[in-house]
Amino acid sequence: MRKRKNPHLLRHKEYLTLLTKSKGQSKRCKCLINAANKGEINSLVEACLNVLQGNAHEKHLQNLKKHRVKVRKVANRSTSLTGKKKTLQSGGFLAALLPVIASAVGGLLGGLKR
């Protein structure tokens, strides 16, 4: 039996789409992350794991290189949920991660509708 790729990304595609559409609005992004449940944060964790495995476009990987400590912290299983939320909101990290999320969701859905 074949294992499904990116189950959290598929399950929370509406949340991720909403998050990518609010890229320029920092207050909205913070509210979305603060209100996120465990499954929605796990979808962002899965995007970070994809980055760590190199399953992202080279340009996106270069943009995330300066945030590599934050990527590892979010992807770490021992980091608490509130710690992951705080890390996602810190210093431009989410803005650098959003193109990776958008390309992953777009690839799963066959293209984002705007």
N, C-alpha and C positions, 0 to 999 in steps of 0.2 A: 504494500500500500504506500502510496506516495504522500510525503508530508507536505502540508500546505506552507507556502512561504508567507512570512509576515502576517501571522494571524491577528496580532494586535492592531496593526496598521489597517487591515481590512475591516475589523470590527468597529473601529473608531474613526472611519474615514470622514464622517461629517464634522467631527470635532477638529480633526487635522485640517480639513479644508477651511473651516471657519478661522482657525489659527493662522493659516497662511494668507488668508485674505485680509487679516488685520495686521499685516506686517509693519506698516508705518505708524500704527497707533499703539504706542507703548502702554498706555493706561488700559486699553482693551485687552492687550496680550496678558498683562499682569492679572487682570480680573479673570480671564479665561484659565490661567494657570492656577490661581488661588481656588477657583471653583471646581477644578478638575478632580475627578475621582481616581481611584487607584488604577483602573483599566486605561484611562486616558493618559495618565503619566507613564504607564507601562508601554504605551504606543510610542511615546517620545523616547523612552529607554531603548526600545527596539530600533529606532532610528539611529541612536547613538551607537548601538552595537553594530549596525550596518556600516557606520563610519569607521569604527575600529577594525572591522574586517576588511575594509577597503572596497565595500560594495556601494560606492558613490562615484559621481563624476569627479575627475581629477581637479577641476576648477573648485568644486565645493570642498574637496579635501584640503586644498591649499588655503582656502579661507578659514577653515577650522583648525589649522595647524597651531595658531596662537592660543586656541582654546582647548588644547589637548588634555590638560589637567581636568578641566570641567567636564569634557566628554567622558573621561574615565570615571570621574566621580558620579556622574549620572548613571552610567552603565553598571556601576558596582552594585552587587546585590546587597551588600551590608549597609549601604547608605539608606537612611530612613526616607520616608515619603516626603516629609517636610523639608529635609535636607536637599532632596532632588528638586523640589519646587523652588527653594531659595537659589539653588545653583542655576536653574533654568532662567530665573529672572535677573541674574547678575550680569552686568557689564557687556551687553551686546552679544552674548552667547546665543540667545534665542534667535536673534536676527541672522546670525551666521548659520544656524541649524535649519531655519525655515526653508531655504532652497533645496536642501536634501530631502526634507519631508514632502515638499511640493512635487519633486521629481519622483519620489517613491509612490506617492498617492496617485499621481498622474500616470505612472507606469502600470499601476494595478488596475486603474479604472479605464485605461485607454485614452487618457487626456482629461485635463480639468476643464470644466465648462465655466466660463466667466460671464 
